[in-house]
Amino acid sequence: MNPRGFTLVELLIALTVFAILGVALARMLVSDSRFVSEQEAMMLARQTARAARNAMTVELRMVGDNGLLAAAAESVAVRVPYAFGMTCQSGMAGTVATLMPPDSLMYASAVPSGMAWRGTTGTYTFVTGVTVTSSTVTSACTADSIRTVPGSMLINISGIPGPLIPPSGRIFHLYQNVTYRFGASTEFPGRRALWRRRGTDPVDELVAPFDTAARFAFLVGPNSTMQEAPPFDLTTVRGLELRLVGASVSPAQGRTSPETFPLVTRVAFANRLN
C-alpha cells in the first residue's frame, strides 16, 4: 500500500470507470444532438408543406364553374375570381360595372385575365382579354337603379366582343388565371419547388424543397370521388387533393436523405353552382 496515494490497481480501475463514463456521456451527447437535428429537419419539412397549403388554399377555394383550365399530376391551371359585382349599362367605351368591396391586396396584385357574367339560366359567359379601369360614370348604374354600396368601386370593362356584352343588372366576377406546378427548384438545385404563375407574368418559386411524392389528385363528380389522374372532362372536377410532401434542406445528423413531412389537404371549389 502506498501511503501517499492509490495503488496501481486502484488507478487502473478509476481510469477504466472514467473511460466508461466518458464513452457513455459522449454517446448520450451524440444521441441528443441527432435527436435535435432530426426534430429541426422535420420542423423545416413541416413548415414547407404548411406554407404551400396556406398559399394555395385561399385561391383554390375561390374557383367556380369551368374554373379548372388544365390539370396534371404535377400542375393545375385555374381561373381564380378576385372581385365580384354587377354590370351596369354599356357604351362605346365599354361596360360600366359596380364592384362589391374587394380585398384590397388581392385586387391590387391581380393580373386580370377576363370576366364571367351570369345569365338568366345560371350559366356563366366567360370573356377573355378584357381591360379593367376605374370609372366615374355613375349615371350608367343609377339609370337602371343599380346602387354602389359604401366601399364599393365603379369600374369600366373594355374589350368585350359585341355578342358577349352583358346586359345591365348581371352578376359577374373578374378572374385571373393562376398556374401551380411542382418543378425543379432554382433556390435549391437538384430539388423540387412549388411554382406559381399569374396570367402571363414570370413564374415565381413559392416554396421549396419538396419530395418527389408531392403532387395533385382530383375530386370528381357529385360525391367528390378521389382520382389519381384528371378526368377527360375537367368540368366534373369539384376540387383538388393537395399532397404536399415537404422536405428538409439537408439530411439530419446520421441520416443520408432529407426528412419529409406529408401533409394531405382536400380543397373544394367553393364557387360552383352545384
DRENDO-1510 file (C-alpha; in Angstrom, 1 decimal, always signed):
<recs>
REC; n; res; u; v; w
REC; 1; MET; +0.0; +0.0; +0.0 .
REC; 2; ASN; +1.4; +3.4; -1.0 .
REC; 3; PRO; +0.7; +5.8; +1.9 .
REC; 4; ARG; +0.9; +8.8; -0.4 .
REC; 5; GLY; -1.7; +7.7; -3.0 .
REC; 6; PHE; -3.6; +5.0; -4.8 .
REC; 7; THR; -2.2; +1.7; -5.8 .
REC; 8; LEU; -1.6; +0.9; -9.4 .
REC; 9; VAL; -4.7; -1.4; -9.5 .
REC; 10; GLU; -6.9; +1.3; -8.0 .
REC; 11; LEU; -5.6; +3.8; -10.5 .
REC; 12; LEU; -6.4; +1.4; -13.4 .
REC; 13; ILE; -9.9; +0.8; -12.0 .
REC; 14; ALA; -10.5; +4.5; -11.7 .
REC; 15; LEU; -9.3; +5.2; -15.2 .
REC; 16; THR; -11.5; +2.4; -16.5 .
REC; 17; VAL; -14.6; +3.8; -14.8 .
REC; 18; PHE; -13.9; +7.3; -16.0 .
REC; 19; ALA; -13.4; +5.9; -19.6 .
REC; 20; ILE; -16.7; +4.1; -19.4 .
REC; 21; LEU; -18.5; +7.2; -18.1 .
REC; 22; GLY; -16.8; +9.3; -20.8 .
REC; 23; VAL; -17.9; +7.0; -23.6 .
REC; 24; ALA; -21.5; +6.9; -22.2 .
REC; 25; LEU; -21.6; +10.7; -21.9 .
REC; 26; ALA; -20.3; +11.1; -25.5 .
REC; 27; ARG; -22.9; +8.6; -26.8 .
REC; 28; MET; -25.6; +10.5; -24.9 .
REC; 29; LEU; -24.4; +13.8; -26.4 .
REC; 30; VAL; -24.3; +12.4; -29.9 .
REC; 31; SER; -27.8; +10.9; -29.4 .
REC; 32; ASP; -29.2; +14.1; -28.1 .
REC; 33; SER; -27.6; +16.1; -31.0 .
REC; 34; ARG; -29.0; +13.7; -33.6 .
REC; 35; PHE; -32.5; +13.9; -32.0 .
REC; 36; VAL; -32.3; +17.7; -32.0 .
REC; 37; SER; -31.1; +17.6; -35.7 .
REC; 38; GLU; -33.9; +15.3; -36.7 .
REC; 39; GLN; -36.5; +17.5; -35.0 .
REC; 40; GLU; -35.2; +20.6; -36.7 .
REC; 41; ALA; -35.2; +18.9; -40.1 .
REC; 42; MET; -38.7; +17.6; -39.5 .
REC; 43; MET; -39.9; +21.1; -38.5 .
REC; 44; LEU; -38.4; +22.6; -41.6 .
REC; 45; ALA; -40.1; +20.0; -43.8 .
REC; 46; ARG; -43.4; +20.6; -42.0 .
REC; 47; GLN; -43.1; +24.4; -42.5 .
REC; 48; THR; -42.5; +23.9; -46.2 .
REC; 49; ALA; -45.7; +21.8; -46.5 .
REC; 50; ARG; -47.8; +24.2; -44.5 .
REC; 51; ALA; -46.6; +27.3; -46.3 .
REC; 52; ALA; -47.6; +25.7; -49.6 .
REC; 53; ARG; -51.0; +24.8; -48.2 .
REC; 54; ASN; -51.6; +28.3; -46.9 .
REC; 55; ALA; -50.6; +29.8; -50.2 .
REC; 56; MET; -52.8; +27.7; -52.4 .
REC; 57; THR; -56.0; +27.0; -50.5 .
REC; 58; VAL; -57.1; +30.7; -50.4 .
REC; 59; GLU; -57.1; +30.9; -54.2 .
REC; 60; LEU; -58.3; +27.3; -55.0 .
REC; 61; ARG; -61.4; +27.7; -52.8 .
REC; 62; MET; -62.4; +30.6; -54.9 .
REC; 63; VAL; -62.5; +28.6; -58.2 .
REC; 64; GLY; -66.0; +28.3; -59.7 .
REC; 65; ASP; -67.8; +26.7; -62.7 .
REC; 66; ASN; -65.5; +25.8; -65.5 .
REC; 67; GLY; -62.6; +27.1; -63.4 .
REC; 68; LEU; -60.2; +24.2; -64.0 .
REC; 69; LEU; -58.4; +25.0; -67.2 .
REC; 70; ALA; -55.7; +22.4; -67.3 .
REC; 71; ALA; -54.7; +19.5; -65.0 .
REC; 72; ALA; -51.9; +17.0; -64.5 .
REC; 73; ALA; -50.4; +15.2; -61.5 .
REC; 74; GLU; -47.7; +17.9; -61.1 .
REC; 75; SER; -49.6; +21.1; -62.3 .
REC; 76; VAL; -53.0; +22.7; -62.3 .
REC; 77; ALA; -54.2; +25.9; -64.0 .
REC; 78; VAL; -57.4; +27.6; -62.7 .
REC; 79; ARG; -59.5; +30.7; -63.0 .
REC; 80; VAL; -59.4; +32.5; -59.7 .
REC; 81; PRO; -62.2; +35.1; -59.1 .
REC; 82; TYR; -60.8; +38.1; -57.2 .
REC; 83; ALA; -63.7; +40.6; -57.4 .
REC; 84; PHE; -67.5; +40.4; -57.7 .
REC; 85; GLY; -70.1; +42.9; -58.7 .
REC; 86; MET; -73.0; +43.8; -61.0 .
REC; 87; THR; -72.9; +45.1; -64.6 .
REC; 88; CYS; -74.5; +48.5; -65.5 .
REC; 89; GLN; -75.1; +50.0; -68.9 .
REC; 90; SER; -72.6; +49.5; -71.8 .
REC; 91; GLY; -71.5; +52.1; -74.3 .
REC; 92; MET; -68.8; +52.8; -76.8 .
REC; 93; ALA; -66.1; +52.9; -74.1 .
REC; 94; GLY; -67.1; +49.6; -72.6 .
REC; 95; THR; -69.3; +48.2; -69.8 .
REC; 96; VAL; -69.6; +50.2; -66.6 .
REC; 97; ALA; -69.9; +47.9; -63.5 .
REC; 98; THR; -70.0; +48.3; -59.8 .
REC; 99; LEU; -67.9; +46.0; -57.6 .
REC; 100; MET; -68.6; +44.9; -54.1 .
REC; 101; PRO; -65.8; +46.0; -51.7 .
REC; 102; PRO; -62.9; +43.7; -52.8 .
REC; 103; ASP; -59.9; +42.6; -50.8 .
REC; 104; SER; -57.6; +45.5; -51.4 .
REC; 105; LEU; -54.4; +43.4; -51.6 .
REC; 106; MET; -55.8; +40.8; -53.8 .
REC; 107; TYR; -57.4; +43.3; -56.1 .
REC; 108; ALA; -54.2; +45.4; -56.4 .
REC; 109; SER; -52.0; +42.4; -57.1 .
REC; 110; ALA; -54.3; +40.6; -59.5 .
REC; 111; VAL; -53.4; +40.2; -63.2 .
REC; 112; PRO; -56.8; +40.4; -65.0 .
REC; 113; SER; -57.4; +37.5; -67.4 .
REC; 114; GLY; -61.1; +38.1; -68.0 .
REC; 115; MET; -64.6; +38.4; -66.7 .
REC; 116; ALA; -67.5; +36.0; -66.3 .
REC; 117; TRP; -71.1; +37.1; -66.1 .
REC; 118; ARG; -74.1; +35.0; -65.1 .
REC; 119; GLY; -77.1; +34.6; -67.5 .
REC; 120; THR; -80.7; +34.1; -66.7 .
REC; 121; THR; -80.3; +30.3; -66.8 .
REC; 122; GLY; -77.5; +30.4; -64.2 .
REC; 123; THR; -74.6; +29.6; -66.6 .
REC; 124; TYR; -71.6; +31.9; -66.9 .
REC; 125; THR; -70.3; +33.5; -70.1 .
REC; 126; PHE; -66.6; +33.9; -70.0 .
REC; 127; VAL; -64.9; +36.8; -71.7 .
REC; 128; THR; -61.1; +36.8; -72.0 .
REC; 129; GLY; -58.7; +39.7; -72.9 .
REC; 130; VAL; -60.7; +42.5; -71.2 .
REC; 131; THR; -59.2; +45.7; -69.8 .
REC; 132; VAL; -60.3; +46.9; -66.4 .
REC; 133; THR; -60.1; +50.6; -65.4 .
REC; 134; SER; -61.7; +52.9; -62.9 .
REC; 135; SER; -64.8; +54.8; -63.9 .
REC; 136; THR; -66.7; +57.9; -62.8 .
REC; 137; VAL; -69.9; +57.4; -65.0 .
REC; 138; THR; -72.3; +56.8; -62.1 .
REC; 139; SER; -75.3; +57.5; -64.4 .
REC; 140; ALA; -74.7; +54.2; -66.1 .
REC; 141; CYS; -75.7; +52.5; -62.9 .
REC; 142; THR; -78.3; +54.9; -61.4 .
REC; 143; ALA; -80.2; +54.9; -64.7 .
REC; 144; ASP; -81.1; +51.2; -64.0 .
REC; 145; SER; -81.5; +51.7; -60.3 .
REC; 146; ILE; -78.2; +49.8; -59.5 .
REC; 147; ARG; -76.7; +51.2; -56.3 .
REC; 148; THR; -73.0; +51.4; -55.5 .
REC; 149; VAL; -72.7; +50.4; -51.8 .
REC; 150; PRO; -70.3; +52.2; -49.5 .
REC; 151; GLY; -66.7; +51.0; -50.0 .
REC; 152; SER; -67.5; +49.6; -53.5 .
REC; 153; MET; -65.8; +50.5; -56.7 .
REC; 154; LEU; -67.0; +51.8; -60.1 .
REC; 155; ILE; -65.1; +50.3; -63.0 .
REC; 156; ASN; -65.1; +50.2; -66.8 .
REC; 157; ILE; -64.6; +46.9; -68.6 .
REC; 158; SER; -63.5; +47.3; -72.2 .
REC; 159; GLY; -62.5; +44.8; -74.9 .
REC; 160; ILE; -65.7; +42.7; -74.7 .
REC; 161; PRO; -66.8; +41.5; -78.1 .
REC; 162; GLY; -70.3; +42.7; -79.2 .
REC; 163; PRO; -72.1; +39.3; -78.9 .
REC; 164; LEU; -70.7; +38.8; -75.4 .
REC; 165; ILE; -71.5; +42.2; -73.9 .
REC; 166; PRO; -73.6; +41.6; -70.7 .
REC; 167; PRO; -77.0; +43.2; -70.2 .
REC; 168; SER; -77.3; +45.6; -67.3 .
REC; 169; GLY; -78.0; +44.0; -64.0 .
REC; 170; ARG; -76.0; +40.8; -64.4 .
REC; 171; ILE; -73.9; +39.4; -61.6 .
REC; 172; PHE; -70.3; +38.9; -62.7 .
REC; 173; HIS; -66.8; +38.4; -61.4 .
REC; 174; LEU; -63.3; +39.3; -62.5 .
REC; 175; TYR; -60.8; +36.5; -62.6 .
REC; 176; GLN; -57.1; +35.8; -63.1 .
REC; 177; ASN; -55.6; +32.7; -64.5 .
REC; 178; VAL; -53.2; +31.1; -62.0 .
REC; 179; THR; -51.0; +28.0; -62.5 .
REC; 180; TYR; -49.4; +26.0; -59.8 .
REC; 181; ARG; -46.9; +23.3; -60.6 .
REC; 182; PHE; -44.1; +21.3; -58.9 .
REC; 183; GLY; -40.9; +21.6; -60.8 .
REC; 184; ALA; -37.1; +21.9; -60.4 .
REC; 185; SER; -36.0; +24.4; -57.9 .
REC; 186; THR; -33.6; +27.2; -58.6 .
REC; 187; GLU; -33.0; +28.1; -55.0 .
REC; 188; PHE; -32.1; +24.5; -54.1 .
REC; 189; PRO; -30.5; +22.9; -57.2 .
REC; 190; GLY; -31.4; +19.3; -57.7 .
REC; 191; ARG; -34.6; +19.6; -55.5 .
REC; 192; ARG; -38.3; +20.3; -56.3 .
REC; 193; ALA; -40.2; +23.5; -55.6 .
REC; 194; LEU; -43.8; +24.8; -55.9 .
REC; 195; TRP; -44.1; +27.4; -58.6 .
REC; 196; ARG; -46.9; +29.9; -59.2 .
REC; 197; ARG; -47.7; +32.0; -62.3 .
REC; 198; ARG; -50.4; +34.7; -62.7 .
REC; 199; GLY; -51.6; +35.1; -66.3 .
REC; 200; THR; -48.5; +35.7; -68.5 .
REC; 201; ASP; -46.4; +37.1; -65.7 .
REC; 202; PRO; -43.0; +35.5; -64.9 .
REC; 203; VAL; -43.1; +32.3; -62.8 .
REC; 204; ASP; -42.5; +32.7; -59.1 .
REC; 205; GLU; -40.8; +30.0; -56.9 .
REC; 206; LEU; -43.1; +30.0; -53.9 .
REC; 207; VAL; -41.8; +27.3; -51.5 .
REC; 208; ALA; -39.0; +24.7; -51.6 .
REC; 209; PRO; -37.9; +22.0; -51.2 .
REC; 210; PHE; -40.4; +19.2; -51.8 .
REC; 211; ASP; -40.1; +15.4; -52.0 .
REC; 212; THR; -40.8; +13.8; -55.4 .
REC; 213; ALA; -44.1; +12.4; -53.9 .
REC; 214; ALA; -45.6; +15.9; -53.9 .
REC; 215; ARG; -48.5; +16.1; -56.4 .
REC; 216; PHE; -52.1; +16.8; -57.1 .
REC; 217; ALA; -55.1; +14.4; -57.1 .
REC; 218; PHE; -58.6; +15.2; -58.2 .
REC; 219; LEU; -62.1; +15.2; -56.6 .
REC; 220; VAL; -64.5; +14.2; -59.3 .
REC; 221; GLY; -68.3; +14.1; -59.6 .
REC; 222; PRO; -71.1; +15.0; -57.1 .
REC; 223; ASN; -69.6; +12.7; -54.5 .
REC; 224; SER; -66.1; +14.2; -54.9 .
REC; 225; THR; -64.5; +10.8; -55.6 .
REC; 226; MET; -60.8; +11.0; -55.4 .
REC; 227; GLN; -58.9; +10.1; -58.6 .
REC; 228; GLU; -55.1; +10.0; -59.2 .
REC; 229; ALA; -55.4; +11.2; -62.8 .
REC; 230; PRO; -57.5; +14.1; -64.0 .
REC; 231; PRO; -60.7; +13.1; -65.9 .
REC; 232; PHE; -61.1; +13.8; -69.6 .
REC; 233; ASP; -64.0; +16.3; -68.7 .
REC; 234; LEU; -62.4; +18.8; -66.4 .
REC; 235; THR; -65.8; +20.4; -65.6 .
REC; 236; THR; -66.6; +17.3; -63.5 .
REC; 237; VAL; -63.8; +18.1; -61.1 .
REC; 238; ARG; -65.2; +19.5; -57.8 .
REC; 239; GLY; -61.9; +20.1; -56.0 .
REC; 240; LEU; -58.3; +19.0; -55.5 .
REC; 241; GLU; -56.4; +16.9; -53.1 .
REC; 242; LEU; -53.1; +18.6; -52.3 .
REC; 243; ARG; -50.4; +16.1; -51.4 .
REC; 244; LEU; -47.7; +18.3; -50.0 .
REC; 245; VAL; -44.7; +16.3; -49.0 .
REC; 246; GLY; -42.3; +18.9; -47.7 .
REC; 247; ALA; -38.6; +18.0; -47.3 .
REC; 248; SER; -35.8; +19.4; -45.2 .
REC; 249; VAL; -33.0; +21.3; -46.9 .
REC; 250; SER; -30.3; +18.8; -45.8 .
REC; 251; PRO; -30.3; +15.4; -44.0 .
REC; 252; ALA; -30.3; +15.3; -40.2 .
REC; 253; GLN; -27.2; +14.1; -38.5 .
REC; 254; GLY; -26.6; +10.4; -39.0 .
REC; 255; ARG; -29.0; +10.3; -42.0 .
REC; 256; THR; -28.3; +10.1; -45.7 .
REC; 257; SER; -31.6; +11.6; -47.0 .
REC; 258; PRO; -33.6; +14.7; -46.1 .
REC; 259; GLU; -36.5; +14.4; -43.6 .
REC; 260; THR; -40.0; +14.5; -45.2 .
REC; 261; PHE; -43.4; +15.6; -43.8 .
REC; 262; PRO; -46.6; +14.5; -45.7 .
REC; 263; LEU; -49.5; +16.9; -45.5 .
REC; 264; VAL; -52.7; +16.0; -47.4 .
REC; 265; THR; -55.4; +18.6; -47.7 .
REC; 266; ARG; -58.6; +18.5; -49.8 .
REC; 267; VAL; -59.9; +21.8; -51.2 .
REC; 268; ALA; -63.4; +22.1; -52.7 .
REC; 269; PHE; -64.1; +24.6; -55.4 .
REC; 270; ALA; -66.5; +26.7; -53.3 .
REC; 271; ASN; -67.9; +29.0; -56.0 .
REC; 272; ARG; -69.5; +26.2; -58.0 .
REC; 273; LEU; -73.3; +26.4; -58.5 .
REC; 274; ASN; -73.7; +22.7; -57.7 .
</recs>
